[in-house]
Amino acid sequence: MPTRRPKQHVDLDAYFARIGYDGPRNATLEVLQRLHALHPANIPFEAIDVFNDKPISIAPEKIDQKLIHDGRGGYCFEHNSLFGRVLRSLGFEVEGLAGRVLWGFGDADMPRPRCHMANRVMIDGDAWLADVGLGGCVPTAPLMLDVATPQVTPHDTYRVLKGAHSYRVEMERGGVWKAVHEIDYAPVADIDYEVMNWYASDHPESGFCKTLMVARSAPFARFTLLNNRLTIRLVSGEEEQHTLSVGDISQTLRDIFGIEPDPRWQGTFARMIKHSHG
């Protein structure tokens, strides 16, 4: 049974304006697919506040102010909390899940901490993974669970492998299947996300405290900023990389990710680049 949560209001008109959606407001697969594509295209993944030593609040009103009204982005707990509340407001049956991000990590880095949020959505008896908070490898369509065959999305092809206790999501790149994350079956209570979020935004070993991470998946390309390296990957598979100066970072945040840079971030960006140069 879905975990019961108090009804949490979300301003659907403002959210739909933010992502550019003007379609039906009913709980169908077609609506879920459209929202799942528009959300990561228009609300960037970013943990700039964490990188600047500012802890993240995942109170619904704080998330909505930041992601909907202030033109900012967020990371998984912010994105998938907002997306889950939007879906519930439309009448979808939604459960919050948790798992471990594997993308970009090797065997020596295992096990990864269990601090990623995703949503499971039930439609006509079928279970779908709705995860709009996964940075540069975010699926731009919901993934059907309990089906092992490859699933093509607007940007990449994924598959979901069912294990004893979790779903393992993999993405195909260059003919090789690479692990994205493992998502546990059991629904998660909101208080558990509070604990996970504390680790992600406050613990000195959290990757978000060490690395500037920003991403956006536009219809024609994925854009990923890791520290001062910008990667642009077209849907055709072509890829280019750019090394940015402090001024370039601010301009890139504004032009590509739609984030108005705070002048107070400049010092942190400058120290990051100086450190990267040894």
C-alpha positions as CSV (number, residue, x, y, z in Angstrom):
1,M,0.0,0.0,0.0
2,P,1.2,3.5,-0.7
3,T,2.7,5.4,2.3
4,R,0.1,7.8,3.7
5,R,1.2,11.4,3.7
6,P,-0.6,14.6,4.7
7,K,-2.0,16.4,1.7
8,Q,0.6,19.0,0.5
9,H,-0.6,21.9,-1.6
10,V,1.4,22.7,-4.8
11,D,0.6,25.6,-7.1
12,L,0.0,23.7,-10.3
13,D,-0.6,26.8,-12.4
14,A,2.8,28.2,-11.4
15,Y,4.6,24.8,-11.8
16,F,3.1,24.3,-15.3
17,A,4.2,27.8,-16.3
18,R,7.7,27.0,-15.0
19,I,8.1,23.9,-17.2
20,G,6.0,25.2,-20.2
21,Y,3.2,22.7,-19.9
22,D,-0.4,23.5,-21.0
23,G,-1.9,20.0,-21.6
24,P,-4.5,17.9,-19.8
25,R,-4.5,17.6,-16.0
26,N,-5.4,13.9,-15.5
27,A,-3.6,10.9,-14.3
28,T,-2.6,9.2,-17.5
29,L,0.6,7.7,-18.8
30,E,0.7,10.4,-21.6
31,V,0.6,13.2,-19.1
32,L,3.3,11.6,-16.9
33,Q,5.6,11.1,-20.0
34,R,5.1,14.8,-21.0
35,L,5.8,16.1,-17.5
36,H,8.8,13.8,-17.1
37,A,10.4,15.3,-20.3
38,L,9.6,18.9,-19.5
39,H,10.7,19.0,-15.9
40,P,14.5,18.3,-16.4
41,A,14.5,20.4,-19.5
42,N,13.3,23.5,-17.7
43,I,14.3,23.1,-14.0
44,P,18.0,22.4,-13.7
45,F,19.7,19.9,-11.4
46,E,22.0,21.9,-9.2
47,A,23.6,21.8,-5.7
48,I,25.2,25.2,-5.8
49,D,24.0,26.1,-2.3
50,V,25.6,23.0,-0.9
51,F,28.9,23.8,-2.7
52,N,28.7,27.2,-1.0
53,D,28.2,25.7,2.5
54,K,24.5,26.4,2.6
55,P,22.4,23.5,3.8
56,I,19.3,22.5,1.9
57,S,15.8,22.6,3.3
58,I,13.4,20.1,1.9
59,A,10.3,21.6,3.4
60,P,7.7,21.7,0.6
61,E,7.2,25.5,0.8
62,K,11.0,26.0,0.6
63,I,11.3,23.7,-2.4
64,D,8.4,25.4,-4.2
65,Q,9.8,28.8,-3.6
66,K,13.2,27.9,-4.9
67,L,12.4,25.7,-7.9
68,I,9.1,27.3,-9.1
69,H,9.2,30.9,-8.1
70,D,12.9,31.8,-7.7
71,G,14.1,30.3,-11.0
72,R,16.6,28.0,-9.3
73,G,17.1,24.2,-9.5
74,G,17.8,21.6,-6.9
75,Y,19.0,18.1,-6.3
76,C,17.1,14.8,-6.0
77,F,15.2,15.5,-2.7
78,E,14.0,18.8,-4.1
79,H,13.1,17.7,-7.6
80,N,11.4,14.4,-6.7
81,S,9.6,15.8,-3.7
82,L,8.1,18.5,-6.0
83,F,7.4,16.1,-8.8
84,G,5.7,13.6,-6.5
85,R,3.5,16.3,-5.0
86,V,2.5,17.5,-8.5
87,L,1.6,14.0,-9.6
88,R,-0.4,13.4,-6.4
89,S,-2.3,16.6,-7.0
90,L,-3.2,15.3,-10.5
91,G,-4.5,12.1,-9.0
92,F,-1.6,9.7,-9.6
93,E,-0.8,7.0,-7.1
94,V,2.7,7.8,-6.0
95,E,5.2,6.2,-3.5
96,G,8.5,7.7,-2.5
97,L,11.5,5.4,-2.8
98,A,15.2,5.6,-2.0
99,G,18.4,4.1,-3.4
100,R,22.1,4.4,-4.2
101,V,23.6,6.4,-7.1
102,L,26.2,4.3,-9.0
103,W,26.8,6.5,-12.0
104,G,30.4,7.6,-12.2
105,F,31.6,5.3,-9.4
106,G,33.8,2.1,-9.6
107,D,34.0,-1.0,-7.5
108,A,36.5,0.6,-5.2
109,D,33.8,3.2,-4.3
110,M,31.2,0.7,-3.2
111,P,28.9,0.6,-1.3
112,R,27.5,4.0,-2.0
113,P,25.4,5.7,0.6
114,R,21.6,5.2,0.4
115,C,20.8,8.9,-0.2
116,H,18.9,9.2,-3.4
117,M,15.1,9.9,-3.8
118,A,12.9,8.7,-6.6
119,N,9.2,8.0,-7.1
120,R,7.2,4.9,-8.1
121,V,4.0,5.7,-9.9
122,M,1.2,3.1,-10.5
123,I,-0.9,3.5,-13.7
124,D,-3.5,0.8,-14.6
125,G,-1.7,-1.8,-12.5
126,D,1.8,-1.1,-14.0
127,A,4.6,0.4,-11.9
128,W,6.7,3.2,-13.4
129,L,9.9,4.8,-12.0
130,A,9.6,8.6,-12.1
131,D,13.0,10.2,-11.3
132,V,13.6,13.8,-12.5
133,G,16.4,14.4,-10.0
134,L,19.4,12.5,-11.4
135,G,21.7,15.1,-12.9
136,G,23.4,14.5,-16.2
137,C,22.0,10.9,-16.6
138,V,18.4,11.6,-15.6
139,P,15.9,9.6,-17.7
140,T,13.8,12.0,-19.7
141,A,10.8,9.6,-19.6
142,P,9.4,7.4,-16.9
143,L,10.8,3.8,-16.9
144,M,8.5,0.8,-16.6
145,L,9.5,-1.4,-13.7
146,D,9.4,-5.2,-13.6
147,V,10.4,-5.2,-17.3
148,A,14.0,-6.0,-18.3
149,T,13.9,-5.1,-22.0
150,P,15.7,-1.9,-23.1
151,Q,13.5,1.3,-22.9
152,V,14.3,4.1,-25.3
153,T,13.9,7.7,-24.0
154,P,14.3,11.0,-25.8
155,H,18.0,11.1,-24.8
156,D,19.3,7.6,-23.9
157,T,18.3,3.9,-23.7
158,Y,17.8,2.3,-20.2
159,R,17.0,-1.0,-18.8
160,V,15.7,-2.0,-15.3
161,L,17.1,-5.2,-13.8
162,K,15.1,-6.6,-10.8
163,G,17.1,-7.9,-7.9
164,A,16.2,-9.5,-4.6
165,H,15.6,-6.2,-2.9
166,S,16.1,-3.4,-5.4
167,Y,15.8,-2.3,-9.0
168,R,19.1,-1.7,-10.8
169,V,18.8,0.9,-13.5
170,E,21.4,0.9,-16.3
171,M,22.0,3.2,-19.3
172,E,23.6,2.2,-22.6
173,R,26.6,4.3,-23.7
174,G,28.8,3.3,-26.7
175,G,27.4,-0.2,-26.7
176,V,28.1,-0.7,-23.0
177,W,25.5,-0.9,-20.2
178,K,26.6,1.4,-17.3
179,A,25.0,1.3,-13.8
180,V,23.0,4.4,-13.0
181,H,21.5,3.6,-9.6
182,E,19.9,0.9,-7.4
183,I,16.4,1.8,-6.0
184,D,15.0,-0.2,-3.1
185,Y,11.5,-1.7,-3.4
186,A,10.3,-0.5,0.0
187,P,8.5,2.9,0.3
188,V,10.2,5.6,2.4
189,A,8.8,7.9,5.0
190,D,9.4,11.6,4.8
191,I,11.5,11.6,8.0
192,D,14.0,9.2,6.3
193,Y,14.5,11.8,3.5
194,E,15.3,14.4,6.1
195,V,18.2,12.1,7.4
196,M,19.4,11.4,3.8
197,N,19.2,15.1,2.9
198,W,21.2,16.1,6.0
199,Y,24.1,13.8,4.9
200,A,23.9,15.0,1.3
201,S,23.9,18.7,2.1
202,D,26.0,18.8,5.4
203,H,28.4,15.9,5.7
204,P,31.9,16.9,4.6
205,E,32.3,13.6,2.7
206,S,29.2,14.3,0.6
207,G,30.1,14.7,-3.1
208,F,27.9,17.8,-3.3
209,C,30.1,19.5,-0.7
210,K,33.3,18.8,-2.8
211,T,32.1,19.2,-6.4
212,L,30.0,21.9,-8.2
213,M,27.3,20.0,-10.0
214,V,24.8,21.5,-12.4
215,A,22.9,19.7,-15.2
216,R,20.0,20.2,-17.7
217,S,18.5,17.9,-20.3
218,A,17.1,20.0,-23.1
219,P,15.3,18.4,-26.0
220,F,18.4,18.5,-28.2
221,A,21.2,18.0,-25.8
222,R,22.4,17.3,-22.2
223,F,24.4,20.0,-20.5
224,T,26.5,19.0,-17.5
225,L,28.8,21.3,-15.4
226,L,31.2,19.6,-13.0
227,N,33.4,22.2,-11.3
228,N,34.6,24.3,-14.2
229,R,34.2,21.6,-17.0
230,L,31.1,22.0,-19.2
231,T,30.1,18.9,-21.2
232,I,27.6,19.2,-24.0
233,R,26.2,15.9,-25.3
234,L,23.8,16.1,-28.3
235,V,21.0,13.6,-28.6
236,S,22.9,12.3,-31.7
237,G,25.7,11.2,-29.4
238,E,28.3,13.8,-30.3
239,E,30.0,15.4,-27.3
240,E,32.2,18.4,-26.6
241,Q,33.9,19.7,-23.5
242,H,34.9,23.2,-22.4
243,T,37.1,24.4,-19.5
244,L,35.5,27.5,-18.0
245,S,36.9,30.6,-16.1
246,V,35.1,32.1,-13.2
247,G,33.3,34.5,-15.5
248,D,32.5,31.7,-17.9
249,I,30.8,29.8,-15.1
250,S,28.5,32.6,-14.2
251,Q,27.6,33.3,-17.8
252,T,27.0,29.6,-18.4
253,L,24.7,29.3,-15.4
254,R,22.7,32.2,-16.8
255,D,22.7,31.3,-20.5
256,I,22.5,27.5,-20.4
257,F,21.0,26.6,-17.1
258,G,18.7,29.6,-16.6
259,I,20.2,30.4,-13.1
260,E,20.9,34.0,-12.2
261,P,24.3,33.8,-10.4
262,D,24.6,35.2,-7.0
263,P,27.7,37.5,-6.8
264,R,28.6,35.8,-3.5
265,W,29.3,32.6,-5.4
266,Q,32.3,34.1,-7.2
267,G,34.8,33.6,-4.4
268,T,33.9,29.9,-4.1
269,F,34.2,29.4,-7.9
270,A,37.6,31.2,-7.9
271,R,38.9,29.0,-5.1
272,M,37.7,25.9,-6.9
273,I,39.5,26.8,-10.1
274,K,42.7,27.7,-8.1
275,H,42.6,24.4,-6.3
276,S,42.0,22.5,-9.6
277,H,45.2,24.1,-11.0
278,G,47.2,22.6,-8.1
